Amino acid sequence: MSSILVIGGCRSGKSRYAQESAEAVQSDDKVYLATSLVLDEEMEARVARHQADRGGQWRTEEVPYELPERLAALDVPSRVCLVDCLTMWISNLLCSHQSADCLEQRFFDLVQVVSSCRSTIFLVSNEVGTGIVPESALSRRFRDSAGQLNQRLAEASSHVCWMVAGIPVAVKSAGRLRLRPEFGA
């Protein structure tokens, strides 16, 4: 059906916007794919807040590593999936010491699933390439990996929305999917 990449900086409103847009899609089958690992109390509080915001219409699945496989398994035309977020998924892969070849394969697999999806998939990701060059090699690898995946998914997605200070800016809009009134024509 459609794949929608919602991208923006930290605290730009991308998760809220993606969730509200996904909730506006007519479907009784909504799956929230959470990629974060809960490793401290602060993250635990964030997760609890996100869960409370979603309410009962969502089924939540935790997918810190096997995202392409899970999305492929969930792919049916009547389903809406919300992946939040891709940069946490990348971080998980990098921190689990994935080789460059393995990371490349994971990205390829995800782009293939998004390119051929029958369900409606909302993908949330951080734009991390507009800041300074990170000091450490791992941070630069993260930034470069996120930029590479974001570019590939933007190309594969039918819609791309860039969030700026809580305001959605249409970057790419193919087809007739109406997200929220301020997105697209």
Stockholm file with secondary structure:
# STOCKHOLM 1.0

chainA/1-185         MSSILVIGGCRSGKSRYAQESAEAVQSDDKVYLATSLVLDEEMEARVARHQADRGGQWRTEEVPYELPERLAALDVPSRVCLVDCLTMWISNLLCSHQSADCLEQRFFDLVQVVSSCRSTIFLVSNEVGTGIVPESALSRRFRDSAGQLNQRLAEASSHVCWMVAGIPVAVKSAGRLRLRPEFGA
#=GR chainA/1-185 SS CEEEEEEESTTSSHHHHHHHHHHHSCCSCEEEEECCCCCSHHHHHHHHHHHHHHGGGEEEEECSSCHHHHHHHHCCTTCEEEEECHHHHHHHHHHTTCCHHHHHHHHHHHHHHHHTCSSEEEEEEECCTTSCCCSSHHHHHHHHHHHHHHHHHHHHSSEEEEEETTEEEEEEECSSCCCSTTSCC
#=GC SS_cons         CEEEEEEESTTSSHHHHHHHHHHHSCCSCEEEEECCCCCSHHHHHHHHHHHHHHGGGEEEEECSSCHHHHHHHHCCTTCEEEEECHHHHHHHHHHTTCCHHHHHHHHHHHHHHHHTCSSEEEEEEECCTTSCCCSSHHHHHHHHHHHHHHHHHHHHSSEEEEEETTEEEEEEECSSCCCSTTSCC
//
